[in-house]
Amino acid sequence: MSNEPRRAGRHFLQIPGPSPVPDRILRAMDMPVLDHRGPEFGKLGLKVLSGIKTIFKTKGPVIIFPASGTGAWEAALVNTLSAGDTVLMYETGHFASLWKSLATKLGLKPEFIESDWRAGADPTRIEARLKADTARTIKAVCVVHNETSSGSLTRIDEIRKAIDAAGHPALLMVDTISSLGSADYRHDEWGVDVTVGGSQKGLMLPPGLSFNAVSDKALAASKDAKLPRSFWAWDEMIANNKSGYFPYTPATNMLYALAAAIDMLHEEGLDNVFARHQRHAEATRRSVAAWGLENLCKEPRHYSPVLTAVVMPDGHNADQLRKTILEHFDLSLGTGLSKVAGKVFRIGHLGDTNDLTILGTLAGVEMGLGLAKVPHKPGGVPVAMQYLAETARPFPG
Ligand SMILES: *Cc1c(COP(=O)(O)O)cnc(C)c1O
């Protein structure tokens, strides 16, 4: 017997990633480890390597790394760039800042378009900077699709248009670690050169896998790129992947899980998955507004379907509130990161989430606001209930 008191029921993991893993995925992983050079493995490899393309919406290769999302960030850069290359990055929040410091450590020269974290990337600022770059020193434009620290979603189609309007040859790289499988994403249609993904957020998997979806232009750039790379190198991966195998041991049981996740997303229908996330985000925002609290994202066109970052009233600490809620209701909410530490808490509404999970989460927040004596108006939960009831549909089938 453990000394820890038992907590009945399921923990509410409502941070914006890792997201709760469905039982079906946990069961899919519960398999004997198989020989990753044997005949059976090749079938699994081919299945997930082709299946994952339907989630990125690409016909090109998607590379699967046994790594967290940070590894796939590094892979995107080291495969396509050379030391001293300038990359244009946009400060949508903490994750964009981390990607920028990773680029600096690799010997790249990131140019950072700074912002107040209260909206997604502004395409006009990117276009203006690219137009001014007549010497074409900028080799890549890097943006975060869903900025998980601030709850803003950048319109990638608009970023593509901005690059095209400037007639600039830079590669477009997009971090979709927290949005893939939760928000619509179109690697090919939006002309993205490298998309970086991760397993533990919209894909509903445990942490441990990450992805690069790669365009022909990025593959061509990788032939001339000089940054050192070995573990992250695309060429050996792509060569081995043709027959469903990997150059080194893949995360075998995570690939069983990935196959199940891809099936589940298609069984629900990707458009239904995205609409579900939009509804839950809207319900959450209505509660936040009813409490009289502020959404960190100020631009309605950029509201995130994945999470909502809620600004605390002055003089009240978000982490104290999170602690109260965790201790009383076994509900985990996201902490404020770096610039907004203590000032915001984040409600995740991504992954395997339904109406009652969201209402339970909002109820936990509202009760916590009361217990922690955070000034607010009660009645946020009924507002969300009303919206969800008005927009409810029976499950198809
Ligand atoms: C979670 C996250 C990351 C970091 O991924 P790790 O798996 O923790 O390495 C990067 N970017 C975004 C947008 C994220 O949400």
The ligand as a Tripos MOL2 file, in Angstrom:
@<TRIPOS>MOLECULE
LIG
   15    15     1     0     0
SMALL
NO_CHARGES

@<TRIPOS>ATOM
      1 C1          4.7750   21.6250  -26.4900 C.3       1 LIG1
      2 C2          5.3040   22.5290  -27.5310 C.ar      1 LIG1
      3 C3          6.6460   22.5220  -27.9170 C.ar      1 LIG1
      4 C4          7.6880   21.6890  -27.2120 C.3       1 LIG1
      5 O1          7.5020   20.3600  -27.4330 O.3       1 LIG1
      6 P1          8.2630   19.2820  -26.5160 P.3       1 LIG1
      7 O2          7.6000   18.0030  -26.9230 O.co2     1 LIG1
      8 O3          8.0400   19.6790  -25.1040 O.co2     1 LIG1
      9 O4          9.6820   19.3080  -26.9050 O.co2     1 LIG1
     10 C5          7.0300   23.3480  -28.9420 C.ar      1 LIG1
     11 N1          6.1610   24.1560  -29.5650 N.ar      1 LIG1
     12 C6          4.8650   24.2130  -29.2060 C.ar      1 LIG1
     13 C7          3.9530   25.1410  -29.9200 C.3       1 LIG1
     14 C8          4.4050   23.4030  -28.1820 C.ar      1 LIG1
     15 O5          3.1220   23.4660  -27.8190 O.3       1 LIG1
@<TRIPOS>BOND
     1     1     2 1
     2     2     3 ar
     3     2    14 ar
     4     3     4 1
     5     3    10 ar
     6     4     5 1
     7     5     6 1
     8     6     7 2
     9     6     8 1
    10     6     9 1
    11    10    11 ar
    12    11    12 ar
    13    12    13 1
    14    12    14 ar
    15    14    15 1
@<TRIPOS>SUBSTRUCTURE
     1 LIG1         1 GROUP 0 **** ****
